[in-house]
């Protein structure tokens, strides 16, 4: 039996029509994450979504689970339950797209490494097992140091630097990775004003390049000036979204309770740190 001819389908897009917009997956998506130390949950059933190309502050009181949340995302601590996706993929598949700047207090600063060596650690995937450093690698490392204002300290031992200088070097190491997502744990803690200014300038430049920034942040007075998105946590998620929507007196009291008095909240509002 002869089959009837089927007219060819017109696959040409009508003139003036635009292609359907494809929404990229979140840079970070956490679902039902629970982490416990012993029998005490530190992070409990947390959901979190971070869109690509945004700057997000993770905020909460001491012991709220902020650093633990980052470490669970990176696989540095094992959760009891939950799922983590980076750009829609598992950590193993997306690991090379993520850079991490740990807290300064967690680093052994007596380790006998020069500043340039620390930055080159960010290129370990390119250097391979033999660690053969080529001129191009050194040029990239020096360029990253220049970006954080530390190019003149390349041969200095890392332990000889001030706290602010050490933090800049670790940011340079993260820059060397050329990542799409930067996770920073208290990057401004214990640094001088000049270093804080330099770090936030670099982070905002990365944001302008389309990178995603997620940072644990403790200074409530600078939230609005530094970040556009905010994730408020105290073991459980309290609120998430644009800073103007999340950083309110009601949400701060829910997160901090009696540890954050009404006078402090009013003072931050007057300074522009919190939404009225």
N, C-alpha and C positions, 0 to 999 in steps of 0.2 A: 504494500500500500504506500502510495506516494504521500509523504508528509507535506502539509501546507507550508508555504514559505512564511517565515516570520520576519516582519519588517525590522530592519536594524534599529536599535535603540539610539535615540539622540542623546549623546553624552556631553554635548557641547553646552557649557553654562551660558544662560541668556546674557546678552550684553548688559553690563551694568550690575550684574548680580555678584555678590561677594561669597567667598567660600565660608562654610560654617565655622564659627569660632570654636577652637578646641581649648578647653580649660586645662591648664597644666595641673598635675597632681600637687598636693601640698609638699613643701620642703620637708615638713615633719608632721607626722600624724601618730598620736598616741591614743590607744583605746583600752580602757579598763586596767590601767597599769597599777599594780600593787607590789610594793617592796617592803620587806620587814627585816629588822635586825633583831635576831632572837624571836621573841613572840610579839614584839611591838611593831605594828605597821608604821612606817615612816612616810610612805606615799600610799594612799588608799584609793583604789578604783578611780584613777585620774584619766580623764580624756583631755586631749590637747591637740589643736590643729594650728599650724603655722604656714601661712601662704608664702609662696616664693617671692623674693624681692622685698621683704619687710624687715623691720627692726623691732624685736620683741624683748621686753624685759620680764624676767621671772622674778616676782616680788613676794615677800612674805617674812614673817618674824623668824628669829633664830630657831632652828629645829623644825622648820616647816616642811622640809623635804626638798628644798630647791636644788641643792647640789646632788642629792641622791637621784632626783628626777633626771638630771643631765647624765649622770653616770649610768643609769639604767638605759637611757637612749643609746649610749655608746657601747653597751655591753660590758661595762666595767664592774657592775654589780648585777646579780641575777634576780629578776623579778619573780614573785610567786605566781603572778598571772598577768595577762595583758599582752598587747601586741604593739610593736613599733614599726613604722614604715618611714623610709626616707626617700622622697621623690617617687613614692609608690612602690618601693622595693624594700627588701630586707636589708639589714645592716651589712651583711656579707657582700651583697651585690652593689651597695651604694657607698661602701666605706671610703673609697678614694675620692668621693665628692664632699667629704666632711673633714673639717679641721677643728681641733679642740685646744683651748687655752685653759689649763687647770688653775686652781688657786695657788698662789705663790707659796702658801704655808705647806703645801703637799709635795714640794720639790726639794730634792737634796742639793742644796747650793754648794756643797763642798765637793761635788763631783768635779774632777779635774778636766774641764772642757773649756775651750775658748768660745767666745761669742760666735764666731763664724762657724764653728763646729756644731753649735746648738741649732743654728739656722739651717745648716745642711741636713740636719736630722729630718727636716720637713720634706726632703727630697729622697727619702729612703726607698720609696718604690721605684724611682728612676735609677738610683745608684745600684740597686740589687745587692746580692749577698756579698760581693767582693768590695762594695763600697768605693768603687773607683771614681774619684772626683775629677771632673774635667773642667777646663777653663769656663765653659758655658755655665756649669753648675755654680762655680764661684761668682761669676758675674750676676747670676740670679740672686744668690744669697746676699751679695753686697747691695743689690738694688732693693731688696726687701729691708735691709738694715737702714738704707738711706730713707726709705719711706717712713720709718718710725724715728728718724733722727739719731740713729746709732751707728752710722757708718764709720765714725772715728774710733770705735771701740772693738773693732773686729777681732783683734788679737788679744784682747783682755780676757782674763779668766772670769768665768761667769760669776763666781762667788765674790769677786772684788767689786762688783757693781752695787749701786744702791737699789732699794726695792723698786723704785720707779723704773730704773734702767733695766732691771731684770724682767719686769713685766713687758717692757717694749721689745726686748729680745724674744720673748716667747710669742708675742704677737707677730714678730717678723718670721719666726719659724712657721707659724700658721699661714702667713701670707705666701711662704715658699711653696706650700702645698697647692696653691691656686684652686682652692675648694669652692664649692657652690654654697655650702652651708657652714657657718662659723658658730661654734658653741663655746661660750666663754663663761667661766665660773668666777664671779666677782672680779672683773678685770680692773676696777678702779679702787679696790680695797688697799689701803695703806700706801697709796702713791701720792706724789706731790701734784700740785695744781697744774704745772706745766705738762707732766706726763698724762694726766687725765685729759687735758685739752688735746694733746697729740693723739691719744688713743681714740677719742671720740671722733676726731677729724678723719682718721683712717677708716673707722667703721662706717661713717657716713659716706665716704668715698666708695667703699665696697657696696654699700646699699645702692648708690647711684649707678654702679656698674651692673646691677641686677642680682647681686649676691644676697643671701639671707643671713641675718644676724639674730642670734638668740643668746641673751646674756643674763645670768643671775646678777641682780642689782640690789644694793642695799640703801642707797641714798634717795629717800623719797622726794627730796627737794629738787632733784634734777630729772625726774621721770619725764615730764613734758618736754623738756629741752632736748633730751637725748633719744627718746623712743617714740614710735607711733602706735605700737601695739603693746598690750600688757597682759600678763597671765598672773593672777593673784592666787596664792596657794597657802594653805595651812594644813598640811597633811592631805586634805581633800582640796579639790579645785574650788575656789571661791567665786571668781569671775574672770572672764576673758573677753578681749576685744580691743577696740581703739582706746587709747589712754583717756580721752575725754569722757568716754562712757564708763570705764571701769574704775578710774581713780576718783572715787567719790567718798564722802564721809561715811556713808552707810557701809560700803564695801571694805573700807579700811578698818572700821570698827569690827566688822565680822571676822577679818583676818587677824587683827592684832589684839582685839578685845581691850582689856584694861591697860595693856602695855602701851597703848597709843591714846593719850588723853585728848579731850576735846580741844584744849589749848594748842596742842601740837598740830592737830588737823586744821584748826583755824589759821595758824601761822603759815602752814604750807599753802593753804588756799590764797592767803594774802600775797604770798611770794610767787604764785602762779604754778605751784607744784601739783596741786590737786584741783579737780573740777569743782565749782561751787555747788 
